[in-house]
Amino acid sequence: MWLALTGARLKAADTVFLGIHSHYLPADALDAFRLILAADPAHPIDVADGLEVDPGEAPVEAHLATIDRLFAFDTVEEIFAALAADGSDWALAQLATLKTKSPQSLKVTLRQLRLGAAMPSFADNMALEYRLGGRVVRTHDFQEGVRAVVVDKDNTPAWSPADLSGVSEADLDRLFAPLSEGQAWTPLD
């Protein structure tokens, strides 16, 4: 949730620590990895073991318990309140970052991740992504974000609504509502 809401970026050491991948290979080892695997593809883990290097300390590790505690809430408002109440430099920096984001997008993201985590299948998640994506790109905040970052490059979006209290559950319900039978995403046969 922290990554999705803040847009934070992980370092290689973070991704190894979190188990996103198993080995860290420096860029100059990738050609050797490919050549060895092309000659003998039977044992890729052994090859990676022989070429990997230590990615260093994982910056996220020091904050993991705090992230789990402060981003576990069911509303963005509760996350904001928890970050403010924590008061640490790290928590306040996360809060400052969140306050630059679209209030509507924050609420959509939280709901989307919570719903998606509870869905029974990949196909259900794809159907949600499809209907949500088609609607979000039509919102003011999506278009304003593109304007501010890509078109004018002034990085000063004017979100509407400008704060969390202006985003209602009814607004979110409209974005998440099912599509009609003929419009809904379905898996390929």
QUINORTA-V972154 format. One record per pair of residues at least 24 apart in sequence whose ideal C-beta (glycine too) atoms are under 8 Angstrom apart, sorted by the first residue. I is the first residue (numbers start at 0). J is the second residue. D is the distance in whole Angstrom. If there is no record, write none. Layout:
i,j,d
I,J,D
I,J,D
This chain:
i,j,d
0,70,4
0,71,8
0,78,8
0,109,7
0,112,6
1,66,5
1,69,8
1,70,5
1,93,7
3,108,5
3,109,8
3,112,6
4,70,7
4,75,7
4,78,7
4,97,6
4,100,7
4,105,6
4,108,6
4,109,7
5,93,6
5,96,5
5,97,6
5,100,8
6,96,7
6,100,8
7,96,8
9,59,6
10,54,8
10,55,8
10,57,7
10,58,6
10,59,8
11,54,5
12,54,4
12,55,5
12,56,6
12,57,4
12,58,7
13,57,5
13,58,6
13,59,4
13,60,8
15,54,5
15,57,7
16,57,4
16,59,7
16,60,6
17,57,8
17,59,7
21,47,7
22,47,4
22,48,7
22,50,8
22,51,4
23,51,6
23,52,6
23,53,7
23,54,4
24,50,5
24,51,6
24,52,7
25,52,6
28,52,8
62,89,6
65,89,7
65,90,7
69,93,8
73,109,8
73,113,7
74,106,8
74,109,7
75,102,8
75,105,5
75,106,5
75,109,6
75,163,6
76,163,6
78,109,8
79,163,7
101,140,4
101,143,8
101,144,6
101,156,7
101,158,5
102,158,6
102,160,6
102,161,7
102,162,6
102,163,5
102,165,7
102,166,5
103,138,7
103,140,5
103,158,7
103,160,7
103,166,5
103,170,7
104,135,8
104,140,6
104,141,8
104,144,8
105,163,7
106,163,7
106,166,5
106,171,6
107,131,7
107,135,7
107,171,7
107,174,6
110,171,6
110,175,7
111,175,8
114,175,7
122,186,5
125,184,6
125,186,7
126,183,6
126,184,5
126,185,8
127,175,8
128,184,8
129,178,8
129,183,7
129,184,4
130,175,7
130,176,8
130,177,7
130,178,5
130,183,7
130,184,7
131,174,6
131,175,6
133,178,8
134,173,8
134,174,5
135,174,6
138,174,8
